Amino acid sequence: MDIEKQLDNLPDASGVYLMKNKAGEVIYVGKAKSLRKRVRSYFQKSRNHSFKTKALVKRIDDIDYIITDSEVEALILEATMIKKHNPKFNIRLKDDKTYPYIKVTTNEDYPRVFKTRIVKKDGAKYFGPYTDVNAVHKTLKLLRDLFPLRDCKKDISQKEKKDRACLNYHIEKCLGPCVNNVDLDKYKTMVDEICLFLKGKQQDLIEELKEEMEQAADKQEFERAAELRDQIEAIKKITEKQKVVSSDFADQDVIATSHQDDLACVQVMVVRNGRLVGEEDFIMEGTSVEAINETLIAFLKQYYMNANYIPKEVLLEIEIEDKEIIEDWLNDKRGSRVYLRAPQRGAKNQLINMAQRNAKYNLKDYLIKSDYQKRKPLKAVKELQTYLDLSQPPIRIEGFDISNIQGTDPVASLVVFENGSSKKGDYRRFKIKTVEGPDDFAMMKEVIKRRYSRLLEEDRKLPDLILIDGGKGQLNAALEVLDELGINDQAIIGLAKKKEEVFVEGKSDPIILPRDSEALYLLQRVRDEAHRFAVNYHRKLRSRRVTHSMLDDIPGIGQKRRERLLQYFGSLDKIRKASVEELSEVRGISEGIATTVYNYLREHTRP
């Protein structure tokens, strides 16, 4: 690309810019008040750029941009693009795992409370994220002890409630909305109280419960008053364990950092109603000790992008650039004023110091664990290099497996291990497109060709070692394709499962690795993971095909009824086991249609 022409054509408007390398990968995303001024500044030699910026500029081959109406809009779009592309040169949250939330299904007439890792815009309320899953389980257990909400998945809002009550109702763990045994307003009041608790407003909740208890006592409903008394005492015990850190009963997030090399630990202390109710720590990559400002800005954008609750006050260790823009964005998300403050003295500064100490400790702990994890598999990688006589250690291994039953729904899997550990973000699944019938060799050829022709087109690095699940036949099929692609001197092996024999190019006899060697364990992990990944994908496709085809063949069952049946029961097997009465409980399924479904599934055996 002609970068100079692109720079000349940049608009003097706010927006987001995406910098790409020769392979077309987005390597940096940024926002600007003026795209023209900001992007051109990267290429001005007179500026004193950091080493990181100089390295970025050397790799820029193309620049895309998106114009926005405001800086706030640009900030939101920038955070979205960073999450989507995970650019190498952006400061980013290292954790690729999803954190648990507590979901309250306020979009239902009789809400449930449970753990989830998926946040949707479905009208429900989400509390979190929580870094400690054990804390989530303990909180849910406490809530179920205190509040008898239903936890079944039945759709009880659209049908006449004529079910038999479950065990939870009889042991007083559920009020029994499925049998129409609870007033809807009373149930919603209980849900509101749960939401208060999850927001950290325990004191407000206690006051509400006290008022309810007094009203129950005045009405001589002494059993209800005793229940409320016990709830209050249980909540008080929880509250007593929470440290009071603010005398003005404020809601605050306290954020501080600790840096080492290109990593940073960002500590978040969650203060609600003046009490420290939780702490979370996050590792960020691509940072530097000199750029605390950049680390905090990047974290704020990524952390609050999907946050379901934003406090009135966010305390930071330093004043940051773009403070007003980020405040405007948070104001909009919260629906009221949010203040970003960097206290230099007093109680709030003491909170910052506490967060900094925790960040320092947690970063040290992370580095110790990370170093241990890196060194542990390194032995296996070195052993493998020695046993296979490789020119370099097989840091990156790509493993392949084929899964099909007599040629039906054939699929293949690609799994990736780096330095002995799985790298699940790089896994790939393939539907076989060109092979008819059960021909594993031809399927392996197709997948190898699709994978490595693409890497060549994108000018991406090949793996240090390719592992094929199988013996000589599968290995030779893969070698034939690599030869066609002009890929020479690629380390590739076949691992035959029966005797764990390792077949290599140019040798008729297999290599037998010591049964107790770390090298063999590593190869087995790669092979078994590829097999698991392929089989799961094959089962998923086959189950989807069988389920849809069988239900589609039933008279009177269209797309909507099929989806409702699957949503209600979860699988074809459970639909098959259901009685006519149970089938008729599904919305849109009359007793006549339920009888048709019941008879059809018993007349037709599983294919």
N, C-alpha and C positions, 0 to 999 in steps of 0.2 A: 504493500500500500504506500501511496505517496503521503507521508505524514504532513509535510509542509502544506500541501493543498487542503488537507483536512483541517489543519490549524487555521488557515485563512478563512475557511467557511464556517467556523464555529459562531453561533449566535451570542449576542450580548444579553443573555436571559438566564434566569435561574433554571436549574435542572440537575440531572444525574448523568455522569459520564462513565462508560465502561471501557476499560483498556484491555486489549486482547493480544495474545502472542501469535506466532506464525501458525500454530495448530488451531487457531480460532477459539482458544480457551480464554475465558474472562479471568484476568489475573489481578485486576484492581477495580473497585467501584468507589466513586466519590461523588459528593454533591457540591454545588457551587451557587453563589449568588449571581455570578457572571461566568457562564461556561467558557467564554472566550478568554477571559483573564486567567481563570484558574487553571485550565488545561495547558495554555501556552506557558504558564510559569514553570511547568515541569521541564521544559526544553530550553530554558534560559540559562546559559552557561555562567552568567554573572552571579546567579544565586548560589548561596552556600548550602547545597543539598546534602542531606544525610546519605550515608552509605546505602541504606535501604532504598531511598528514592533513586539514586544513581543506578542501582541494580534493576529497579523496575523499568526505568526509561530505556535501558539497553534491550529489554525484551518486548517493548511495545511495537506491534506491527499494524494495529488497526485501532480506531477509536469510534465507538458508538456513543450517542447521547440521546436523552429524552428530556424535552422541555417541560417544565412544570409551571403552575400559576403562582407559586409562592415558595419561599424557603422551607416552610413547614412541610409542604407537600413533597418537596425534594428530599427532606430528611426521612420521611416515611418511606418513600420509594427507594432511597438508598439502603435502608435497613432491610427492605424486602428483597432487593437484588443481592445483597450480601448473603442473606440466608439461602437464596436460590442457588447462587453460583459458588459460594464458599471460596472466594478468590485468595490466591496464595499470598498476595502482598497486603491484604487487609488484616487488621487486628480482629481476631474472631474467637468466639467461645470454642474451646477445644472439645468440650463434651459433646459427642455426637449422639448420646443416648437421650431418650425422652424421659422427662421427669414426671412422677405421678401427681395427679390433681385429685381433689375430692369434688365429686360432682353431685349437685343437688338438682334433681330433675323438676325444676319449677315450671317446665313446659308441659307437665302432666297434671291431671286433676289431683291425684294422690301421689306426691313426689316420693322418690327413693333417694338414698344417699349411698354412694359407693366410690371406689377408687377407679380412676381411668388415666390413661396416658394420651388420650386423643381429645383435643379441644375443638368443639364445633360451634358454629353460630346457629344453635338450635333452640335458643330461648332458655336453656338451663343456666344454672349458676355454677361457676368453677372456682375453687379455692386452691391456691398453690402458685407456682410449683413447689413441691417438697423434695429436698435432696435426700432425706432419710425416709425410706419406704417403711421402716419399722414404726416411725412416728405416725405415719398415715394409718397403719393397722391399729395402733393403740388408740388413736383418736376415734376411728370408726367403732371400735369396740366400746369405748366410753359412750359415744353417742347412742349406740344401740341399747346400752344399759339404761341410759337416761330417758331416751325418747322412743316409744314403741312404734316406729315407722315400719311400713312394709318393705321387704327386700326382694319380693318375687318380681318376675319380669312380665307378668300378665298384663294385657291391655284391658284395664277395668273401667275405662272412661266411656267406651262406646257401646257397652252391652249391659243387659240386665244382670245385676249381681246375684247369681243364684249358685255360686260355687259352694263347696264345702270348705269350711275354715281349715287352715293348715295348722301344724303343730305350734308354730310361733304364736298364733292367736290363743291357743289353749294354755300356753305357758306365759302369757301376758307380755310377749315380746313384739306384738303387732296388734293394732286396734281393730283390724278386720275390715278394711274398706271393701274387700272382695265379697263380703257377705252383707254389705250395706249396714255395718254396725257402728259407723262413726260419722259425726257431723263434719261436713266439708270445711266449714269455717274453723272448727276446733282443730282439725288436721293441719290447716294452713297456718294457724297460730303456732303450732308446734314446729312447723318448718321454718317460720320466721325466727323462732328462738334458736334453732340449730344454726341458721345463717349468722345470727349475732355471735354465737359461740365461735364459729369458724373465722369470723372477721377479727377475733381477739377482743370482742366487746363483752367479756365475761361479767364485768361489773354491771353493765346495763342489763344483761340477761338476769343476773341475780335480783336486781331491783324489780324487773317485770315478774319474775317468779314469786317474789315476796308478795307483790300486790295480788297475784292470782291466789296465793295461799291464804291471804287474809280474807279475800272474797269467798273462797271455799269454806273457810271456818265460819264466816258470818252466816252462810247458808246451811251450816251444820253438815256440810259434806266432808266429814272428818277423814274419811279414807283418802279422798282426793287431796286434802290438805297435807296429809302425812306423806303422800307420794311427792308432792312439791317440796316439802321440807327436806326429804332425802336427796332430791335433785340439787337443791341449793347447797347442801353440805358437800356433795360430791364435786360440784363446780368450785366451791371454796377451796377444797383440798388441792385441785389442779392449779388454781390461781395463786395459792400460797407458795407453790414451787417455782413460780415465775418471778424473776428478779425485778424489783421496781427500779427503773433507771431514769424516770422523768417525773418530776413533781407536778407538772401541769397536765398530766394524763393525755399526752399528745400521741398521735399516730405518726410514726417516723420510719423511714428506712435509712440506716446509717451505712455508708459505703466507703471502704478504704482499700488500699492495694499494698502488695509487696511484690517486688520484681527481682528476677535473676535471669541474666542473659536475655533470651527472647521470649521468656515466659513471665506471666504475672498471675498472682492469685488475687481475686477480687472477693473481699469479704462483705457480706450483707447481713446486718443485724436488723431483725424485724421487731419493731417496737409498736405495740398497740395498747392504747389507753395507759400509756406510761410504763407498761411492763414489757420486758424482753420475752417475747413468745417464741422466737426461733432464730436460728443462725444458718446461713448457707454460704458456701464458698465455691467459686468458679475459677477454672483455669483458662487463661487466654493465651493464644499464640500470636507471634509476630509483634511483640511489644518491645519496649526498651526502657531502661531505667530513666533515661533523659526525657521520656515522653509520657509522663503520668497523665497529662492532660488528654492525650490521644486515647490512652487506655480507658480512662473514665468515660469519655464521650462515646467510644465504640461500645462499651459495656452498657451504658444507659440506653442506647438505641436498641441493642439486641435483647436486653433483659426486659425492658418495658414494652417491647413490641407486642408480646402476647400476654402481658400481665393482666389479670382480671381484677386487681385492686391496686390502686395507686394512692399512697398516703398524701396528706396535705403537705408534708415537709420531707425533703430528701437531703440528708446531711452528707457533704463530701469533704475529702481531706484538703482539696484546693479549689479555688475559683476556676471554672472552666470556660473556654471559648464557646461561642454559640449558646451561651446560657439562656438568653432570651428566647431563641428559637426552640430549644428543647423544652423550656417551660411552657411555651405556647402549645407545643405538641401534647405535653402531659396534661395541660389544662383541658384540652379538647377531649382527651381520653377519659379523664376523671369526671369532667362535667363541672368542675369548680377549680378554684385557684390552687396551684401547686408551686411551692417555693424550693429552689435549689440553693442551699446555703453552705458556706464553708466557715464554720465557727473557729475562732482563734483562741478563745478562752472560755472559761466557765464549764458548766455541766455538759453542754453539747460537745465541747472540744474533748472532754474526757471520754465521751462515747466514741468519738473518732479514734482516740488513742487506743481504746479497747479493741476496736475493729482492726486497727493496724497491727496490734500484737497478735490477734487471732489469724490475720492474713499471713503474717510472717511465719507463724507456727505451721499453718496448713500448707503453705508452699514448701516448706522444708520437708514436711511429711510426704507430700506428693512426689518430690524429687527423689526421696529415699526409696519409695515404693516403685517409682518409674525406673530408677536405676536397677533395682532388683529384677524387675520384669524384663528389662532389656538384656541383662547378663544371663538370666536363666536359660532362655532359648538359644543364646549365642553358641553354647557348647554343641547343641545338636546341629546347627548350621555348619560349624567348623568340621565336625565329624563327617557330615555328609559330603563336604568338599573333598575330604581325604579319601573316603571309601569309593567315591565315584570318579576320583582323579580329575576334578574340575579345575579350570584355570582361575576361577574366582569363587568366593563363597556364595552359595545360592540364597542371597538375602531375600529376593522376591521369587516365590514359587507360585505358578498358576496350575491348578489341577482341574482335569476334565472328567466327566462321567456321562454316560448315556442311560436313559431310563425309558423303557417301553415294554408293553406286553403284546407280543405277536404283532408288533408294528403299529399298534393303536396309540394315538396321542403321544407320539415320540417327542421327547425333549432332551436337552442336554444342559449341563450345569458347568459353570466356571467359578471356582473359588480361588481366593488369593490369600497367601500367607506371606507376611513380611517379617523377617528376622525371627521366624518360628512362631509367630502369632497370627491369628486370622485377622483379615482386614475386610470386614463384611460390607463396608461401603463400596468396595470394588467388585463384589460378586455380580455375576451376570447369569441370566437364564435365556435359553434359546428354544424356540419351537422349530422342529425339523421341517424344512420347506420342500426339499428336492428329492427325498428318498421315499420310495413306495415299498412297504413290507418290512419285515424284520431283518435289516442289514446293518448291524452295528458298525462295521468297517466304513461303509458309505456315509453313515450318519456322523462318525468321527471326522471323516474328511471334510464334510460340509461345515461343521462347527469350527474346526481348526482354520479352514480357509476364511470363514467370515470374521473370526477374531483377529487373525494376524494380517489379513489384507487391510483391515481397517486401521490397525496400529501403524502399518506402513504408510497408508494414505495420510494419516494425521501426524506423521513423523514423530511418533511416540516410542519410548524406549521399550525394547522387548524384555521379557522376564529373564532372570538368571537361570531358571530351570522350569521346564514344562513337565508335568506328571500326567500320564495317561493311565486311567484305570483299566488295566488289561495286560495281556501278554504281548508276544511278538506281533500277532496280527494287527492289533490296534495301534501298536507303536509304528509299524511299517506304513500303515495307512496315513498316520500323521506325518511321518517323514516324507512321504510322497508329495503331500500338499506343500510342506515347507520348501521342498526342492523346487516345485512349480513357482512358488513365490520368490524364489531367489534368496531364501534365508539360509545361510550357511553357518556352520559352527555354532548352532543353537543347541544348548544342553537340553536334552529331552530323554525321558525314561518311561518305561511301562512297568507298573507294579501289579504282578499277578497275585490274586488274593489267596489261592489255595495253599501255596508254600511260601508266600511273601517273597517271591523271586523278583529281582530287579533286572529288567532287560534294557540294554543300552545299544546304541547304534554301532554296527560293525563287529559285534561279538555274538557268536552263536549260543554260548553258554551264559546263563544268568549270573548275576552277582548275588551272593547270599550275605546279607548283613547280619552281624551278631544279634541274637534274639533280645539281648538286654541293652542294646545300644540306643542312645538318644536319637541317633540319625534315623533308625528304623521307626521309632515312635513318631517322629516328625512326619515321615512319609505316610505312615498309617493314618495320622490325624488328617492330613491333607486329603488322602484318598477317601476316608470315611466321611469327611465333611462334604466332599463333592458328591458322594453317593447319597447322603442324607438330603442335600439341597435339591438334587435331581429328582429323587423319589417323591419328595414333598410337592414339588411343582407338578410332576406327573399325576399324582393323586388328586391334586386340586383341579387340574384340567379335566381329568376323567370324571371326577365326582360332579363337576359342573355340567359336563355333557350328559351324563347319565340322569342326573336330577332333572335338568331342564327337559330332556327328551321324554322322560317318563311322565312328568306332570303335564307337558304339552299335549300328550296323546290322550289324556283323560277328557271325555266329553264334558263341556261346561266349565273347563278350567282355562282361562285366558291368562294374559301376563299379570294383571293386577292380583287376581286370586292366587296365582302361583307365588308371587312375591310375598303376599300376606301369609300364606301357609309356611313358607320358608322362614319368614321373619318371626313368626309365632313359635314354631317348633325347632328351628335351627338347622335341621338336616332332613334328608329324605328318609333316613332310617327311623327317625322319631315320628315322622308323618305316618310311615308304614305301621308303626306300633300303636298309633293313637286309635281310640274308639270313635264310633260315630258321634257320640255325645261330645267328646273332646274336640273333634274336627269342627263340629258345628259352633263351637265357641269362638272361632275365628271370624272376624268381621267380614261380611260378604259371603260367608259359606252357610247356606241354608241346610236344613236337615236332609233334604233330598240330594243336594250336591255332595254333602258329607257322606251319604250312603254310597253314592257313585264312586267317590274317591276310595272309600274303604274297600268296596268290592273289587275295584280295578287293581289296586295294589296287592291284593291277596291272590288275584288270578294270574298276575304276571310276576314271574320270578326275577330276581336280580340278574342282569346280563353278565 
